[in-house]
Amino acid sequence: MKFSKKLLLWTMIIIALTLGFSGFYFVNYVFETSLEREVGQALDENSILRFAFETAALNVPARYGVLPDGSIEQIASKLETSGDNVSRLLRISDEEKNALYASDGFEADNVLLDQAQENVCAYRVIQAGEHYYIQTGRKINALDRMLYLETLRDVSGVFRERDMGYSVYRRMTVLMLAVGVFVMYLIASFLTKPIRLLTKATKEMTAGDYSYRAKKVSNDELGQLTLDFNQMAEALEENIDKLEEEVQAREDFVGAFAHELKTPLTSIIGYADMLRLRKLDEEKSFLSANYIYTEGKRLEAMSLKLLDILVTKQGEAEIQRVSTESLFEYLRSMFHPNESMEFVYSYEKDYVLADANLIKTVLINLLDNACKASESGSRIEIMGKAEGESYRFTVKDYGVGIPKEELTKITKAFYMVEKSRSRSRNGAGLGLSLCTEILGLHHTTLEIDSTLGEGTATSFLLQRKGGKDHEETDA
């Protein structure tokens, strides 16, 4: 069952119960009040008749020592027709509770007489046919005779009013419920409109339209729920876009990896097959073996860098206090000055928070990329300088440079700006991808500034830890 129908149903049930109980209480309260008023009047009437009967009995001639039955009948007959109420019903009974006089239509048993007292007037409500009466009874003392005086007061009108009240209230209740159903249907539809819009939004998103958003139609909790749902949908859409990008990146990675494997393997298989099938002279054999060795080394370097990337993605950096001087001296030992390349070191002695081995890998890859991008005899600068709370490492070359449209792609695995040039220098496009992963573990990023034909400067920041001292060295 829909929420709007549940809301409508339970509202109608509550309204029906409320109207039923309140109507019963109201009509019954009016009925009891009217009946209580009629009881009071009946008791008063009984008291008046008792007084009138006793007064009339005193006027009986004194020759009677005891009030005779004939006189009782005469007095009762006069009391029945006296006053404005000509419909008065009464009954006079003797000491043995035998009726001496009874009005026409007075039909009642003697049960009440057992409760009657001289100074206490008993009463009860009885039904005779379609009529209701208030029966009152008391003992009276007239000329040494103990008699019973009973009256009947017709209160059928009170009961008819009660029945009419119930009937009218039932009709009003049905009418109010009918109107309430219509009004509550409109209210329930209005209140549940945000839920219907959210349901539609979820169906649209389930069908694949992740850009669909629910419309906010209220400023209450449901309106806030709509805003929260839309925020969730935006986050979900962003995550799905990221997942799609990651899936695409993995597909590109697998395709590039297969391509990068195919090229050296084709050369290795081709030259190995040549060596296997025919006898070559010494020079051709050497060239073939050299091709096999070169391509094998390229495969080895690529596999090692892939392994480093995978390990870096799954690992954590062991951050320690590291001397910048030790990092630059390590680069000096790895890249010796020679005739084909000029290395210039300029750095400030300081301490940084880093994993020394991982940062050495970054610096080696940056310096190796600078060498591959530079012509023979070019100058490469390796610099280090404190910047506030951070320390910047920079490797700058004066080589071919990188087009601006390629800067956002070169950190992807297997991406190479000039594939033929990179392969000729044993490159696979994994160095900058590895650097990006390592720097991510250090909560920093790789910054690349390049001008086509003029050179490239790659740098990154690490948090400082300790004092500094300046030293500039050329090599």
N, C-alpha and C positions, 0 to 999 in steps of 0.2 A: 504494500500500500504506500502511495506517495506521502511525503511528509505533509504536504498541504491538506490532503484528505484526513490524515491522522489529526492534524491540528484542528480541522473543522469538526471532526467527529468528537474528539475529546472536549472541545469547547461546548458543543451542543449538549453533550452528556452532563457537563458541569452546570450549564444553564438550566437544563431540564430538572436536574436534582435540586438546584437552588430554588427555582420557581416552585417546584412541587412542595418542598418542605416549607418554604416561606408562605406559600398560599394556604397550605393546610394549617399552619400555625396562625395565620391572620384570621381565616374564616372561623377556625375553632375558638380563637380568642374572642371574636365578636359574639359567637354563639354562647360561649360560657358566660360572658358578661351579661348578655340578654337573659339567659336562663337564671343567672344569679339574681338579677333584678326581679324577674317573675317570681322566684322563690321568696324573696323578701316581701313582695306584695301579697303573696299567698299567705305567708305567716302573719303579716299584719292583718289581713282579712280574717284569719282564724281568730286572732286576738280580739278583734272588734266584735265578731259574732259571739265569742264567749262572753264578753262583757255585756252585750245586748241580751243574750239568753239569760244570764244570771240576773240582770236587772228586771227582765220581763218575769222571771220566776218569782221575784220578790213581790210582784204585784198580784200574784194569784191570791184569791180570798183565803183568809186565815183559817177558815173552817177545815181546810185540808191540812192535815198534819204532815202529810208527805205529798210531794208533787205528783199528781196523777198523770198517767200516760196520755190521757186526752189533752190535758193542758200542754204537755210536751209537744204533741203533734201540732197544736194550734200555734204555739210559739215558733216552732220550726218552719211552719208554713209561712208565717209572716216574715221571718228572717230570709226565707228563700226569695221572696218577691220585693223585699225592701231595697231602697237605694236605687242607683242608676243601673247597676249590673243585674239585669233580669235573667241572665243565663247562669246565675250562681247555682252550683250543685252542692248539696250538703246531706249529711246523714247523722241522725242521733241514735245512739245505741244505749241499751241499759247496762246494768252492772254485769250481766251475763254475756255482754257483747252481741245481744240480739237487737236487730234494727227496730227502733220504734217509729222512725220516720226516715224516708230516703227520697230524694228528688228523682224525678224521671230521668233515666239515663245514668244514674249513679251506679256504676258497675265496678266494684272493687272488693277484694277479699278483706279479711280481718287481720292480715299480717301486721299492718302498721299499728293496730291497737295494742299489740304486745309491747311496743316501744313507747306508747303514750304515757306521759306523766302529767300530774296536775299543774305543775309550774313549768313544764318543758313541752314545747310543741314539736312533735316529730313530723318528718315529711319524707316523701320519696317521689320519684318521677316514674309514671307508669304509662303503658301504651294500651289503648283499647281500640282495636280495629285500626283505622287510619289516623286516629287522634292520639295526642299525647297530653297527659294531665300531670299537674303537681298535686299530689294527695297530702293533706295535712291532717293531723289528729292530735287531740289532747283530752285530758280528763277535766270535767267541770263538776263543781259541787253546787247543786241546786236543791234547797230545802231538804237537806240531809240525804239527797240521792246522788250517788256518784255515777255520772253519765259520761258518754264519749261523744265528742263533737268532731266530725270529719268534714272536710271540704275538698272539692275538686276544682282546680283552675285549669282551663283549657289553654295549653301553651303550644298547640300545633303550629301556630304561626311562626314561632321561634325556630322550630325544626324545619319548616318549609323554607324560611330564610337561610338556614344553614345549607340545606340541599341546593337552593338557588345559588348561594355563594360559591359552593363547590362547582356547580355547573358552569357558572359564569367564569370562574377562575380557570377551569379546564379549557374552555374555549379561548380565553385570553392567552393561556399558556401555549396552546397549539398555534395561535396566531403569532405570538411573539417568537416561538421557535421557528416558524416559517420565515418571518422577517429576519430573525437572527441567522438562519442558514444562509440567506442571500447576502446579508451584510458580512458575515464571517467568511463567506466564500471570496468576496472581494478583498477583505483584509488579508486572508491567508494567501491569496494569489499575489498580493502586493508584498507581503512579508517574505514569501518564498521566491520571489523573482530573482534575487541575487543567487540563490541556490541553483535555480534553473539555468542561469547564465554561467555559473561555475560548471555545472554538469555539461553544458554545451561546449564550454572551453576544453574540458577534459576529453570529450569525444573528438573534438577537432585536433587536439594534440596527439591523441591515440592514433588518429588517421594519418599523422605525419606532419600536420601544420603546426610546427613548434613556435611560429611567430604569432599565433592567435592569442589574443588577450581578452579576459573577461571584462565587461563594462561595469564600472562602479555606479550603482543607482541609489545608494544610501550612505549615511554617515555614521551608522551604528556599528555594532560588532561584526555584522555581516559585510558591511562596507570595508572594514579593516581586514576581514578575512579575504575579500576580493583583492585588496592591495597586496596582502601577503602571498596570495596565490599567484598574482602577476609577477611579483618579485621572484618567487620560486620558479615560475615558468621562464623568466629571463635567465636565472642562474642555470636552469636545466638546458636552455637553448645554448648558452655559452659553453656548458660542459659538453653538450653533444657536438657543437662545432669543434671544440678542442679534440674530442675523441675522433671525429672525422678527419681532422688535420693530422692527428697522430697515426690513424690508420693509413692515410695517404702517405705520410712520411715513412711509415714502415714499408709500405709497398714500394715507394721510391728507393728506400734504403736497400731492400732486397733486390730490386732491379739493378741498382747501381753496383751492389756487391757482386751480383752474378756477372755483370758486364766487366767489372774490374778483375774478376777471377778469369773470365774467358780470354781476355787479351794476353796476359802473360802465359797462361796455360797453353794457348794456341801456339805461341812462339816456342815454348819449351817442348811441346809434343812434336812440333814441326822439325826443329833442329835435332831433337833426340832421334826422330825417325830417320832423318837424313844420315846421322852418324851410324844408325843401326843397319840401314839397308845398303849403304855404299861405302867404299873406302875412299876417304878424302885425303888430300895432301895436308901437310902439317899446318899450313896457314889457314885453310878452310876449317880444319878440325878445331884449331884454336878459336877462330871466330864463332863457330857453332857452340863450343863449350862456353865461351864468354857470354854469348847471348843467353844460354841456359842459366849460367851463374847469375847474370844481372837480373833476369826476370825472377829467378828464385829468390834473390835477396829482396826484390820488391814485394813479392808475396809474403816473405818473412816479416818485413817491416809493416806491411798492411795488417797481417794477422796479429802482430804484437800490439799495434795501436788499437785495433778492434777489441782485443782483450782488455787493454787498459781502459777503454771507454766503458765496457760492460762492468768491469770491477768498480770503476769510479761511480757509476750510476747506482750501484748496490751498496757502496761503502760509505764510510764517514771519514772526514779528515781528522788527524790527530794534531790539533792546534797546540803549538808551543812557541816559546820566545826564540826567534831566529835572527841571527846577525845578517844584515844585508851584505856586509863585506864578504861573508862566507859564500853567499849565493853568486856574487859577481866573480869571485875567485874561482868558483867551480866552472863558470862559463869560460873564463880565461883558459883553464886547463882543457876544456873540451874543444874550443875553437881557437886553434893556434894561428897567429898571424902568418900570412903567406903572400906570395906575389899576386895571387888571383883575387884576394879580398883584403880590405883594410878594416880592422875592428877598432873602434874608439870607445873607451869606457869612461864614463863620467858619472859619479855617484856620491851621495852623502852617506857616511857611515851612520847606521841607526839600527834599531831592532824592530821587528814586525812580528805579529801573531799569525803563524801559518804552519802548514805541514811542509817541512823543508823539501822532502823528496818529491811531493806533488808539484810544488812551485818550481823546482828545478826542471821537471818535465815540461811545464808551461813555457819557461824561458827558453829551453832547448828547442821546442817546437817553433816558437816565435822567431828565434834566431835562424833556425833551419829554413823556415819559409822566406825570411829576408834574403838569405843566400840564394835560394832558388829563383827569387824574383829579380836578382841583381846580375848585371853583366860582370865579366871578369875585370878585376881591378877597381870595383866600386867600393864605396865607403859605407860601412854599417855602424850606426851609433847605438850603444847600449847605455841607458841612463837610469839613474835613480834619484829621486828628490822628495823631500818631505813636503806635504801639503796639509797644514793644520794637524788634525788628529790622524791623518792617513799618510801613506808613503806610496808614491807612484813609480812603477817600473815601466820603462818605455824602450822599445826596439824600433829603430827607424832606419829605413833603407832608401836608396835613391834609384830604385829600379823601375820596372815597367808601370807600376801603379795598378789600381783597380777601378773600373768604372763605377760610378755612384749607384747605378741600378743593380749592381752585383753585391753591394756591401751587406745587404740583409740576408744573402743566401750563402755566403762563403763559410759560415760556421756550421752548415749542415754537412752531415757525413757524406763523403764521396763527391762533394761538389768542388769543381775546379774551374777557375775562370778560363785558363788556357790548358785544355786537357793534354794536347800533344807536348807542350813545354813541360808540364808537371810530370808526365809519364817518362819523358826523356831524362828527367832528373830523379827518377825513382819515387815519385809522389803519388798519393792515392786520394788526396782530399780529406784526410782524417785528422790532420794536426790541429786545425782550429776547432774542430768539433770536440776533440779531447780537451783542449784548453778551456773551452766553454763549460764543460762538465766539471772540471777541477775547480775553476773559479766559482762555480755555483756552490760547491761545498764550502767555499770560503766566504759566501754571501757577497760576492762582488761580480762584476761583469767585465767582459773584454771590450775595450773601446778602440775603434779603427778609424783612422783619418787618412784618406788616400786621395791623391790627384793623379789622374791618368798621365803616364809619361814622366812624372816627376818623382814618384816614390810613395811609400806607405809608412805610417807610424802606428804601431799597435801598443796599447798600454793598459794597465789595470792598477787598481788601488788595493792596498792592504792596510789594516789597522796598525798603527804604530804602538810600540811598547818600549819606552826608554829614551835616552838622550840621543844626540846626533853630533856628527863631526864631518866636515867636508873634505873630500879628497878627489882630485880629478886626475885621471890617468889616460894616456894615449898609448896605443899599441898598433 
